[in-house]
Amino acid sequence: MRTSFDETPFMYRFITIEGLDGVGKSTIVRLLAERIGGVATQTPDPTLRVTRQRIEASGQIADKWAFYMESMVRQRPQFEAALQNHHVVCDRYIHSTLAYQWPQDVPLPRNPRETFPKILWPDLSFLLFSDEATRRQCLLGRETAEGIVNPADHRTDVLTWSEQRFRSMPDLIQINTTGLNPSAVCEQILDIAFQ
């Protein structure tokens, strides 16, 4: 019998952390994976960084959509293998792809699991959000540390409709990170994921 981090009977979980840039996703993914003895990962796979930069620079929504979907399909075997022995915690996945890359003039699919059967669907997906001042402060800290600024992270129109899409997805468990330290956010996720 597979067990959870606390040795109680449990199947290993595939957990995704979604949300706008600057809400703490990457930090939470790392901490949560550490706490549960899991594997921290992200989509798209970091080995596709150069391709991702080229696709993002093109600005073509159809190319972006195809790239991100193909990335998730290609990572499925990696996730399934990891889930044999560990929980998997993923920084961005299908919900972020739908929020950011799905055409604006097309309604979101009513049943995404049926629409996109080739990807591995998460057991639980969490939407992290914060007030705008906190998000911008975190984003500025990351940009300063990494020396990389993504203009899309500052486009109010993109952020507004992406957040509206995130909030409209009924299978996302929403957690407001405003005023919480990363450990407290992890505690909330653990309380829900391993009740």
C-alpha positions in Angstrom: 0.0 0.0 0.0 1.4 3.4 -0.9 1.5 5.9 1.9 1.3 9.7 2.3 4.0 11.8 4.0 2.6 10.8 7.4 2.6 7.1 6.7 -1.2 6.7 6.5 -2.6 4.7 3.6 -3.0 7.0 0.6 -2.4 7.0 -3.1 0.3 9.4 -4.2 -1.2 12.7 -5.3 -0.6 14.8 -8.4 -1.1 18.4 -7.1 -0.9 21.5 -9.3 -0.3 25.1 -8.1 -1.8 27.7 -10.4 -2.1 31.5 -10.5 -0.7 34.7 -11.8 3.0 35.5 -11.7 4.1 36.9 -8.3 1.7 35.0 -6.0 4.3 32.6 -4.7 3.7 29.5 -6.8 7.3 28.4 -7.2 8.1 28.9 -3.6 5.0 26.9 -2.5 5.8 24.1 -4.9 9.3 23.7 -3.5 8.2 23.9 0.1 5.2 21.6 -0.3 7.2 18.9 -2.2 9.8 19.1 0.7 7.1 18.7 3.4 5.5 15.7 1.8 8.6 14.0 0.4 7.4 14.7 -3.1 8.8 15.7 -6.4 8.7 19.4 -7.4 8.2 20.0 -11.1 6.9 22.5 -13.6 5.4 22.9 -17.0 6.7 23.4 -19.5 9.8 21.3 -18.7 12.8 23.5 -18.1 14.7 21.7 -20.9 12.3 23.5 -23.3 13.4 26.9 -22.2 14.9 28.0 -25.5 11.8 26.8 -27.5 9.5 28.5 -24.9 11.3 31.8 -25.3 11.0 31.6 -29.1 7.3 30.7 -28.9 6.6 33.4 -26.4 8.4 36.0 -28.5 6.3 35.1 -31.6 3.1 36.3 -29.8 1.0 33.8 -31.8 -1.7 32.5 -29.5 -2.2 29.3 -31.5 1.5 28.5 -31.4 1.6 29.1 -27.6 -1.4 26.9 -27.0 0.0 24.1 -29.1 3.4 24.4 -27.4 2.0 24.3 -23.8 -0.4 21.5 -24.5 2.3 19.4 -26.2 4.5 20.0 -23.3 2.0 18.6 -20.8 1.3 15.6 -23.0 5.1 14.9 -23.3 5.5 15.2 -19.5 2.8 12.7 -18.7 5.1 9.6 -18.6 7.5 11.5 -16.4 4.7 12.4 -13.9 3.2 8.9 -14.0 6.6 7.3 -13.3 7.2 9.7 -10.3 3.7 9.0 -8.9 4.7 5.3 -8.5 6.7 6.3 -5.4 6.1 10.0 -4.6 3.6 12.8 -4.6 4.1 15.2 -7.5 3.7 19.0 -7.0 3.7 20.9 -10.3 4.2 24.7 -10.8 1.6 25.6 -13.4 -0.3 23.1 -15.5 -3.6 22.9 -17.5 -5.4 25.7 -15.6 -2.7 28.2 -16.3 -2.6 27.1 -20.0 -6.3 27.6 -20.2 -6.2 31.0 -18.4 -3.4 32.4 -20.4 -3.3 30.7 -23.8 -7.0 29.8 -24.7 -8.3 32.2 -27.3 -10.1 35.2 -25.7 -13.0 35.0 -28.0 -13.8 31.3 -27.3 -15.5 30.2 -24.1 -13.6 27.8 -21.9 -14.5 24.1 -22.5 -17.3 23.0 -20.2 -15.6 19.7 -19.5 -11.8 20.1 -20.0 -11.1 16.5 -18.8 -13.0 15.2 -21.8 -11.7 17.8 -24.1 -8.0 17.1 -23.3 -7.8 13.4 -22.5 -4.1 13.1 -23.4 -2.7 15.0 -20.4 -2.5 13.5 -16.9 -5.2 15.3 -14.9 -4.2 16.4 -11.4 -5.9 15.0 -8.3 -6.0 18.5 -6.8 -5.4 22.0 -8.2 -4.9 25.1 -6.1 -5.3 28.7 -7.3 -3.0 31.0 -5.3 -3.9 34.7 -5.4 -3.1 37.8 -3.5 -3.9 41.5 -3.5 -2.2 43.4 -6.4 0.3 45.3 -4.2 1.6 42.1 -2.7 1.8 40.4 -6.1 3.7 43.3 -7.7 6.1 43.5 -4.8 6.9 39.7 -5.1 7.2 40.0 -8.8 9.6 43.0 -8.5 11.7 40.9 -6.1 11.9 38.0 -8.5 12.6 40.2 -11.5 15.4 42.0 -9.6 16.9 38.7 -8.4 16.7 37.0 -11.8 17.3 40.0 -14.0 14.4 38.9 -16.3 11.3 41.0 -16.9 8.4 39.5 -18.8 6.3 42.3 -20.2 3.1 40.1 -20.1 3.4 40.0 -16.3 2.6 43.8 -16.3 -0.1 43.9 -18.9 -3.3 44.8 -17.0 -5.5 43.4 -19.8 -3.8 40.0 -19.8 -3.8 39.8 -16.0 -7.4 40.8 -15.7 -8.8 38.2 -18.1 -6.4 35.5 -17.0 -7.5 36.0 -13.4 -11.2 36.0 -14.4 -10.7 32.8 -16.2 -8.9 31.2 -13.2 -11.7 32.3 -10.9 -14.3 30.8 -13.2 -12.8 27.3 -13.1 -14.8 25.3 -10.6 -12.2 22.6 -9.9 -9.6 25.1 -8.6 -9.3 25.4 -4.8 -8.7 29.0 -4.1 -6.2 30.2 -1.5 -5.6 33.9 -0.7 -1.9 34.2 0.1 -2.1 37.9 1.1 -0.4 38.4 4.5 0.5 34.7 4.8 4.0 33.3 4.9 4.8 30.4 2.6 4.7 27.9 5.5 1.1 29.0 6.4 0.1 28.6 2.7 1.6 25.1 2.7 -0.4 24.3 5.9 -3.6 25.3 4.2 -2.9 23.1 1.2 -1.9 20.1 3.4 -5.1 20.4 5.4 -7.1 20.1 2.2 -5.0 17.6 0.3 -4.4 15.2 3.2 -7.5 15.5 5.4 
